[in-house]
């Protein structure tokens, strides 16, 4: 057997595999002899079937199977020994005059080679690293929500501003009939609010869905209409009031503090605000870290220039598609996936060049840390090593969990690497301003 490679250019190569009769004939003969022992052919006793008949019936299939096995083994060994980084898999070239009746065979495969490139981690304009703070407005708003959530309701006959009303939205033509509880603060505009204020339990109010709420998505919750229907919905509805309740906020006392944070963890409103701030900013950090990962990734994709073996990859997509597709369709698929492929190559280089690989021991330690944190939340502060080992073993036996945790750990490593090696500038802002800047 002989294998040689011809480089077409820096991204494309042809590998030729020559297989001679002596490479496969011994195995083919051995398999056919075993077939002869077990072949069940009418007119012959088992094991007495003439070899010529066995070869005629099974010879070609066995030959093709054995040659293909040799071919796969030879290609995989060659790619490993030569340390070739390829994209996709080797793509067989069509051979118009290929003849399985010959003794010797020549196979040709196209390879798409991974490009070489360098990474620049020092952009001219520093990438923003957001530090999101919980400002007084957010903290006060959170306290107000908590007081409402843990407060009491006082039943009333007449509706007043700020009340919570229960009732049923209806529109017979549209098939709408939904019983719900409506906080009046959800209503948009004074005109809608005015219709409720002063109304009594048992009254029916006529409304228009257009402009009823600040956000049309609220129609999905209160009228139970589908997402696509909610946008721009403009129909008349009625609301029959069945209850009116005044919301009495919970007192900011030790009983509430203990319910929220555990006994005697928080003892004053000031401490409560500090705890809310700490918890909120802990969650915000996760969001800002994720945004940093996204922004650095986008920078690297946009500013790391390299060519790909596009034509090869398009043909490979066509050849490996589960459904038959045209070359034009495979080109469209390639264009959709090109950005993702570029980042995979960039990320792989980052990981390799900076020794960020995740091995099994890393993953086990990561799993044990997470398990320990979860157990602490349920009051198990000092689990034994055996407990952690046993639980980690069960977790790591689930391939979906392994994949999820590997991604989490890799993201943590990349994030730490970016924070130390990429040119960043910290920008402090409220969560509201962060949402406006990043998402709007």
C-alpha positions as CSV (number, residue, x, y, z in Angstrom):
1,X,0.0,0.0,0.0
2,X,1.3,3.4,-0.9
3,X,0.0,6.9,0.1
4,X,1.1,10.2,-1.2
5,X,-0.1,13.8,-1.0
6,X,-0.1,16.5,-3.6
7,X,-0.7,20.1,-2.3
8,X,-2.8,22.0,-4.7
9,X,-2.4,25.2,-2.6
10,X,-2.1,26.1,1.1
11,X,-5.8,25.1,1.7
12,X,-6.4,22.1,-0.7
13,X,-4.6,18.8,-1.3
14,X,-5.1,15.5,-3.0
15,X,-4.2,12.3,-1.2
16,X,-3.7,9.2,-3.4
17,X,-4.0,5.7,-1.9
18,X,-2.7,2.8,-3.9
19,X,-3.9,-0.7,-2.8
20,X,-2.4,-3.7,-4.3
21,X,-3.8,-7.3,-4.4
22,X,-1.4,-8.5,-1.7
23,X,-2.8,-5.9,0.7
24,X,-6.2,-7.5,0.8
25,X,-6.2,-10.9,-0.8
26,X,-5.3,-12.9,2.3
27,X,-8.2,-11.4,4.4
28,X,-10.6,-11.9,1.5
29,X,-9.7,-15.6,1.1
30,X,-10.0,-16.1,4.9
31,X,-13.4,-14.6,5.0
32,X,-14.7,-16.6,2.0
33,X,-13.4,-19.8,3.6
34,X,-15.5,-19.0,6.7
35,X,-18.5,-18.3,4.5
36,X,-18.0,-21.7,2.8
37,X,-18.3,-23.4,6.2
38,X,-21.6,-21.8,7.0
39,X,-23.1,-21.1,3.6
40,X,-26.6,-22.6,3.2
41,X,-27.1,-23.2,-0.5
42,X,-29.8,-25.6,-1.8
43,X,-28.2,-28.8,-3.2
44,X,-25.1,-28.7,-1.1
45,X,-24.4,-29.9,2.5
46,X,-23.2,-27.2,4.8
47,X,-19.4,-26.9,4.4
48,X,-19.4,-28.7,1.1
49,X,-20.3,-25.8,-1.2
50,X,-17.7,-25.4,-4.0
51,X,-15.4,-22.4,-3.4
52,X,-16.0,-21.2,-6.9
53,X,-19.7,-20.8,-6.1
54,X,-19.0,-19.0,-2.8
55,X,-16.7,-16.6,-4.6
56,X,-19.3,-16.0,-7.3
57,X,-22.0,-15.3,-4.8
58,X,-20.1,-13.4,-2.1
59,X,-16.6,-12.6,-3.5
60,X,-17.3,-9.1,-4.9
61,X,-19.1,-7.9,-1.7
62,X,-16.3,-9.2,0.6
63,X,-13.6,-7.7,-1.7
64,X,-15.3,-4.2,-1.6
65,X,-15.8,-4.4,2.1
66,X,-12.2,-5.4,2.9
67,X,-10.7,-2.8,0.5
68,X,-12.9,0.0,2.1
69,X,-11.8,-1.1,5.6
70,X,-8.1,-0.9,4.5
71,X,-8.8,2.5,2.9
72,X,-10.4,4.0,6.0
73,X,-7.6,2.6,8.3
74,X,-4.9,3.9,5.9
75,X,-6.4,7.4,5.6
76,X,-6.9,7.8,9.4
77,X,-3.4,6.6,10.1
78,X,-1.9,8.9,7.5
79,X,-3.8,12.0,8.7
80,X,-2.7,11.2,12.3
81,X,0.9,10.5,11.6
82,X,1.3,13.5,9.3
83,X,-0.6,15.7,11.9
84,X,-2.8,17.2,9.2
85,X,-5.5,19.5,10.4
86,X,-8.3,19.0,8.0
87,X,-11.8,20.6,7.7
88,X,-14.7,18.2,7.2
89,X,-13.6,14.7,6.1
90,X,-11.6,13.5,3.1
91,X,-13.9,13.7,0.0
92,X,-13.5,10.9,-2.5
93,X,-12.9,12.0,-6.1
94,X,-15.1,10.5,-8.8
95,X,-13.2,8.0,-11.0
96,X,-15.1,7.4,-14.3
97,X,-13.2,4.2,-15.2
98,X,-12.8,2.6,-11.8
99,X,-13.0,-1.2,-12.1
100,X,-13.5,-3.5,-9.1
101,X,-12.5,-6.5,-11.3
102,X,-8.9,-5.2,-11.4
103,X,-6.3,-6.5,-9.0
104,X,-4.9,-3.2,-7.9
105,X,-6.8,0.0,-7.1
106,X,-6.1,3.7,-6.9
107,X,-8.2,6.0,-4.8
108,X,-8.0,9.8,-4.7
109,X,-9.3,12.0,-1.9
110,X,-9.7,15.8,-1.7
111,X,-8.6,17.4,1.5
112,X,-9.6,20.8,2.9
113,X,-6.7,22.1,5.0
114,X,-7.0,24.3,8.1
115,X,-5.6,27.7,7.4
116,X,-2.7,29.2,9.3
117,X,-3.3,32.6,10.9
118,X,-2.2,34.8,13.8
119,X,-4.4,36.4,16.5
120,X,-4.2,40.1,17.6
121,X,-5.5,40.4,21.1
122,X,-4.7,44.1,21.4
123,X,-7.4,46.0,19.4
124,X,-6.7,49.7,18.6
125,X,-10.0,50.5,20.4
126,X,-10.2,48.8,23.7
127,X,-13.2,46.4,24.1
128,X,-15.7,47.5,26.8
129,X,-15.9,45.4,29.9
130,X,-19.2,46.3,31.6
131,X,-19.5,46.7,35.4
132,X,-23.2,46.8,36.1
133,X,-24.2,48.3,39.4
134,X,-27.5,48.1,41.2
135,X,-28.4,51.8,41.7
136,X,-30.8,53.3,44.3
137,X,-33.7,53.4,41.9
138,X,-33.4,49.7,41.2
139,X,-33.0,48.7,44.8
140,X,-36.0,50.8,45.9
141,X,-38.0,49.3,43.1
142,X,-37.0,45.8,44.2
143,X,-38.0,46.6,47.8
144,X,-41.4,47.9,46.6
145,X,-42.0,44.6,44.7
146,X,-41.1,42.6,47.7
147,X,-43.4,44.5,49.9
148,X,-46.3,43.9,47.4
149,X,-45.4,40.3,47.1
150,X,-45.4,39.6,50.8
151,X,-48.1,42.1,51.6
152,X,-51.9,41.7,52.2
153,X,-55.0,42.3,50.2
154,X,-58.0,44.1,51.6
155,X,-61.3,43.5,49.8
156,X,-63.2,46.5,48.6
157,X,-66.5,47.3,46.8
158,X,-65.2,50.2,44.8
159,X,-62.0,50.4,42.7
160,X,-59.4,53.0,43.5
161,X,-56.1,53.8,41.8
162,X,-53.3,51.3,42.6
163,X,-55.8,48.5,43.3
164,X,-55.7,44.9,42.1
165,X,-58.8,43.9,40.3
166,X,-60.0,40.3,39.4
167,X,-62.3,39.7,36.5
168,X,-62.9,38.3,33.1
169,X,-61.9,39.7,29.7
170,X,-64.4,38.8,26.9
171,X,-64.9,39.1,23.2
172,X,-67.3,36.5,21.8
173,X,-66.4,37.0,18.1
174,X,-62.7,36.4,18.8
175,X,-63.4,33.6,21.3
176,X,-61.7,35.5,24.1
177,X,-62.8,34.7,27.7
178,X,-60.1,34.8,30.2
179,X,-60.3,35.2,34.0
180,X,-57.3,37.0,35.4
181,X,-56.0,39.4,38.1
182,X,-55.1,42.8,36.8
183,X,-52.8,45.3,38.6
184,X,-54.2,48.7,37.6
185,X,-50.6,50.0,37.3
186,X,-50.3,47.8,34.2
187,X,-52.8,49.9,32.3
188,X,-51.6,52.5,29.8
189,X,-52.9,56.1,29.9
190,X,-55.2,58.0,32.2
191,X,-58.3,57.3,30.0
192,X,-58.1,53.5,30.6
193,X,-57.4,54.0,34.3
194,X,-60.3,56.4,34.6
195,X,-62.7,53.7,33.4
196,X,-61.7,51.5,36.4
197,X,-61.4,54.1,39.2
198,X,-64.8,54.4,40.9
199,X,-66.2,51.2,39.3
200,X,-67.8,48.7,41.6
201,X,-67.6,44.9,41.9
202,X,-70.1,43.5,39.4
203,X,-69.6,46.3,36.9
204,X,-68.6,45.6,33.3
205,X,-66.2,47.9,31.6
206,X,-65.8,48.4,27.8
207,X,-62.2,48.7,26.6
208,X,-60.1,48.7,23.4
209,X,-57.1,46.3,23.2
210,X,-55.1,48.9,21.2
211,X,-53.2,51.0,23.7
212,X,-54.6,49.1,26.7
213,X,-51.1,48.2,27.9
214,X,-47.6,49.7,27.5
215,X,-46.4,46.4,26.0
216,X,-48.6,44.4,23.6
217,X,-47.1,41.3,25.0
218,X,-49.2,41.9,28.1
219,X,-52.3,40.9,26.0
220,X,-50.8,37.4,25.9
221,X,-51.0,37.2,29.6
222,X,-54.2,38.9,30.4
223,X,-56.3,37.9,27.4
224,X,-54.5,34.7,26.6
225,X,-54.0,35.5,22.9
226,X,-51.1,34.1,20.9
227,X,-47.9,36.1,20.3
228,X,-48.5,36.9,16.6
229,X,-52.1,38.0,17.3
230,X,-51.1,40.2,20.3
231,X,-49.0,42.6,18.2
232,X,-51.2,45.5,17.0
233,X,-54.4,43.8,18.2
234,X,-57.3,46.3,17.9
235,X,-60.6,44.9,19.0
236,X,-63.2,45.8,21.7
237,X,-63.3,43.8,24.9
238,X,-65.3,43.9,28.1
239,X,-63.9,43.3,31.6
240,X,-66.4,42.2,34.3
241,X,-65.1,43.0,37.8
242,X,-65.5,40.2,40.3
243,X,-63.1,41.4,43.0
244,X,-61.4,44.6,44.0
245,X,-58.5,44.6,46.4
246,X,-56.3,47.2,48.0
247,X,-52.6,46.1,48.2
248,X,-51.2,46.7,51.7
249,X,-47.4,46.5,51.5
250,X,-45.6,44.3,54.0
251,X,-43.8,46.0,56.8
252,X,-40.0,46.1,56.6
253,X,-39.5,44.3,59.8
254,X,-37.5,41.3,61.2
255,X,-40.2,38.9,60.2
256,X,-39.9,39.9,56.5
257,X,-36.1,39.9,56.7
258,X,-36.1,36.4,58.1
259,X,-38.4,35.1,55.4
260,X,-36.2,36.6,52.6
261,X,-32.7,36.0,53.9
262,X,-32.8,33.5,56.7
263,X,-33.0,34.0,60.5
264,X,-31.1,37.1,61.7
265,X,-29.0,37.3,58.5
266,X,-30.4,40.8,57.9
267,X,-31.6,43.1,60.7
268,X,-32.1,46.6,59.2
269,X,-33.4,48.2,56.1
270,X,-29.9,49.3,55.3
271,X,-28.6,45.8,55.5
272,X,-31.5,44.6,53.3
273,X,-30.5,47.2,50.7
274,X,-26.9,46.0,50.8
275,X,-28.0,42.4,50.4
276,X,-30.2,43.2,47.5
277,X,-27.4,45.1,45.9
278,X,-24.9,42.3,46.4
279,X,-27.2,39.6,45.0
280,X,-28.3,41.8,42.0
281,X,-24.7,42.7,41.1
282,X,-23.7,39.0,41.4
283,X,-26.3,38.2,38.7
284,X,-25.3,41.2,36.7
285,X,-21.7,40.0,36.7
286,X,-22.8,36.8,34.9
287,X,-24.5,39.0,32.2
288,X,-21.6,41.3,31.8
289,X,-19.1,38.4,31.6
290,X,-21.3,36.8,28.9
291,X,-21.4,40.1,27.0
292,X,-17.6,40.3,27.2
293,X,-17.2,36.8,25.8
294,X,-19.6,37.8,23.0
295,X,-17.8,41.1,22.2
296,X,-14.3,39.6,22.2
297,X,-15.6,36.7,20.0
298,X,-17.1,39.2,17.5
299,X,-13.9,41.3,17.5
300,X,-11.7,38.2,16.8
301,X,-14.0,37.0,14.0
302,X,-14.1,40.5,12.4
303,X,-10.4,41.2,12.7
304,X,-8.7,37.8,12.1
305,X,-8.4,37.4,8.4
306,X,-7.8,34.1,6.7
307,X,-9.1,32.2,3.7
308,X,-11.0,28.9,3.9
309,X,-11.2,26.1,1.3
310,X,-14.7,27.3,0.5
311,X,-15.3,25.3,-2.7
312,X,-14.2,22.1,-1.0
313,X,-16.4,22.7,2.0
314,X,-19.4,23.4,-0.2
315,X,-18.9,20.1,-2.0
316,X,-18.4,18.4,1.3
317,X,-21.7,19.8,2.6
318,X,-23.4,18.5,-0.5
319,X,-21.8,15.1,-0.2
320,X,-22.6,14.6,3.5
321,X,-26.1,16.1,3.5
322,X,-28.8,13.7,4.8
323,X,-31.1,14.9,2.0
324,X,-30.1,15.4,-1.6
325,X,-29.3,19.0,-2.2
326,X,-27.9,21.1,-5.1
327,X,-24.5,22.7,-5.1
328,X,-26.3,26.1,-4.9
329,X,-28.1,24.9,-1.7
330,X,-24.8,23.7,-0.2
331,X,-23.3,27.1,-1.0
332,X,-26.1,28.7,1.0
333,X,-25.5,26.3,3.9
334,X,-21.8,27.1,3.8
335,X,-22.5,30.8,3.9
336,X,-24.8,30.4,6.9
337,X,-22.2,28.4,8.8
338,X,-19.0,30.2,7.8
339,X,-18.9,32.6,10.7
340,X,-19.4,29.8,13.2
341,X,-16.6,27.8,11.5
342,X,-14.2,30.8,11.6
343,X,-14.8,31.2,15.4
344,X,-14.3,27.4,16.0
345,X,-10.9,27.7,14.3
346,X,-10.0,30.9,16.2
347,X,-11.1,29.3,19.6
348,X,-9.2,26.1,18.8
349,X,-6.1,28.1,18.2
350,X,-6.5,30.1,21.4
351,X,-7.0,26.9,23.4
352,X,-4.1,25.1,21.9
353,X,-1.6,28.0,21.9
354,X,-2.4,29.0,25.5
355,X,-2.9,25.5,27.0
356,X,-6.5,26.1,28.0
357,X,-7.6,22.5,27.3
358,X,-10.1,20.8,29.6
359,X,-9.2,17.3,30.7
360,X,-11.2,14.8,32.7
361,X,-9.6,15.7,36.0
362,X,-10.4,19.4,35.4
363,X,-14.0,18.4,34.6
364,X,-14.3,16.2,37.7
365,X,-12.9,19.0,40.0
366,X,-15.3,21.5,38.4
367,X,-18.3,19.1,38.9
368,X,-17.3,18.6,42.6
369,X,-17.1,22.3,43.2
370,X,-20.6,22.8,41.7
371,X,-22.1,19.9,43.6
372,X,-20.6,21.3,46.9
373,X,-22.1,24.7,46.2
374,X,-25.5,23.1,45.5
375,X,-25.4,21.0,48.7
376,X,-24.5,24.1,50.7
377,X,-27.7,25.8,49.5
378,X,-29.6,22.9,51.3
379,X,-27.6,23.2,54.5
380,X,-25.1,20.4,53.8
381,X,-22.0,22.4,54.5
382,X,-19.3,19.7,54.8
383,X,-20.0,16.7,52.5
384,X,-17.4,14.0,52.6
385,X,-15.0,13.4,49.7
386,X,-16.7,10.0,49.0
387,X,-20.1,11.7,48.7
388,X,-18.7,14.3,46.2
389,X,-16.9,11.5,44.3
390,X,-20.0,9.4,44.0
391,X,-22.2,12.2,42.9
392,X,-19.6,13.5,40.5
393,X,-19.3,10.0,39.0
394,X,-23.0,9.9,38.3
395,X,-23.1,13.4,36.8
396,X,-20.1,12.6,34.6
397,X,-21.8,9.4,33.4
398,X,-24.4,11.6,31.6
399,X,-22.9,12.8,28.3
400,X,-25.3,15.8,28.0
401,X,-24.1,17.0,31.4
402,X,-20.4,16.4,30.4
403,X,-20.9,18.5,27.3
404,X,-22.7,21.3,29.2
405,X,-20.1,21.4,32.0
406,X,-17.2,21.3,29.5
407,X,-18.7,24.3,27.7
408,X,-19.1,26.1,31.1
409,X,-15.5,25.4,32.2
410,X,-14.1,26.4,28.8
411,X,-16.0,29.6,28.8
412,X,-14.6,30.4,32.3
413,X,-11.1,29.7,31.1
414,X,-11.6,31.8,28.0
415,X,-13.1,34.6,30.0
416,X,-10.2,34.6,32.5
417,X,-7.7,34.6,29.5
418,X,-9.5,37.5,27.9
419,X,-9.5,39.6,31.1
420,X,-5.7,39.1,31.4
421,X,-4.6,39.3,27.8
422,X,-7.1,41.4,25.8
423,X,-7.1,45.2,25.7
424,X,-10.2,46.2,27.7
425,X,-11.7,49.3,29.3
426,X,-14.1,49.0,32.2
427,X,-17.4,50.9,31.9
428,X,-19.6,51.3,35.0
429,X,-23.4,51.7,34.5
430,X,-26.8,50.8,35.8
431,X,-28.6,47.7,34.6
432,X,-31.2,49.9,32.8
433,X,-28.4,51.8,30.9
434,X,-26.7,48.4,30.1
435,X,-29.8,47.0,28.6
436,X,-30.3,50.2,26.5
437,X,-26.6,50.2,25.3
438,X,-26.3,46.5,24.6
439,X,-29.7,45.3,23.5
440,X,-31.5,48.3,22.1
